[in-house]
Amino acid sequence: MDIKPAISSLDTIVSLAKRRGFIFPSSEIYGGLSSCYDYGPLGAQLKRNIKDAWWREMVQKRQNIVGLDASIIMHPRVWEASGHVAGFTDPLVECKKCGARLRQDHLPEGGVKCSKDGKLCEFGEPRMFNLMFRTHLGPLEDTSSLVYLRPETAQGIFVNFGNVIDSTRVKLPFGIAQQGKSFRNEITTRHFTFRTCEFEQMEMEFFCEPGTELEWFEYWKTERLNWFTNLGVTPERLRLRPHAADELAHYSNACVDVEYLFPNGWSELEGIASRTDYDLKKHSEYSGKKLLWKDQQTGAAFTPYVIEPALGTDRALLTFLIDAYKEEEIEGNPRTVLSFHPRIAPIKAAVFPLLKKDGQPEKAQEIFATLSDRYQAVYDDSGSIGRRYRRQDEVGTPVCITVDHQTMEDQTVTLRDRDSLEQVRVKIEALSGTLFEKFGF
Ligand code: ATP
């Protein structure tokens, strides 16, 4: 089957995101700041739900994975040990005519139009540019106080390996997971929130016995792909792209990208890498502290191998937004709908009184209060019922609950399903059970 992106242009999502409060340009009243974005009311909730869904799947449901929340600023030696100070670089080229600076490996085929003369840019030799943001800890701005904003969350996990095994009862194989901000001074940021300088990551390091790592690598490939499809991403728009031998880092013995079919083509959504014992060994060497796993039965001590699934939270959010977007026609009327999986939908339920009288608003408020104690719901009494449905469809609310005159007589409400458009009447006392059965919340 010839599978197409869910939308033909990212502009569709950029404008919906702005209009409905998912994502705004940062510092917009000052003209915006290139490549920085702010999550609006619905975006903040959506992001929270995505992070919760990941945490639930990766930590909460598993007995052998624990969580961590390391600081963004770490000892600068961490980044020397990890290789980031010396090697976390991209090739930067500059046009001799207009001064445009671009990443050499991101240059489009056919060249770039020069803003000076309209011909093609003429780039000089590439310079290696380190992507780490630098700052200073304390009042002195000299090399002794130089620190970095972390470019990935993973190293916070490796340096806490010893603390975690000393303070918990984990047994090999086990994982340590964390979510948090990362910073990269990207030369070219583009495609909305796909590549930005400040972003969030959700990473897990899965430590295992050397020799078993490729089995675990296969396991995590399947698990991670399933996470996206279980949350409603179209399976045909996901694929695994194994890295070729010449693409692999020297310490890695397998790596795959989970790719999604974005409007601009297939691109990396998540990376899954088998990183051998490289990171733990490097930190042992640089810190002088042994980072070993000791087998209780045999007494043998060794450095575990590691599999790392690393996902960008913002890129995941962009994927969920794009994949959920649909324009449909219902009984001759157009509607825009975000068909979010109920688990990640920012608003789970909207409660409406049909009329602003006869006790209907009060009854609807009562239902709202019960539901909003458990999750994000909204109360809306403005405009026609049809318009209220459209408003909720456009932000992906799975169910609308309407209180009408019949409610006041028999204590029933109407549930309207976003996707099937089916409407059913249920008793208020059975509402929670029905919502849980139908939508899982
Ligand atoms: P690339 O090669 O595209 O620069 P990468 O392979 O270096 O990315 P990783 O270091 O593997 O990326 O990071 C893991 C994940 O973090 C990526 O799959 C992506 O989802 C996310 N990520 C990385 N860099 C950015 C960024 N600048 N903006 C948003 N998300 C990012």
Residues whose N, C-alpha, C, O or C-beta is under 5 A from the ligand:
A	BS01	ATP	R184 E186 T193 F194 R195 T196 F199 E268 L269 E270 G271 A310 L311 G312 R315
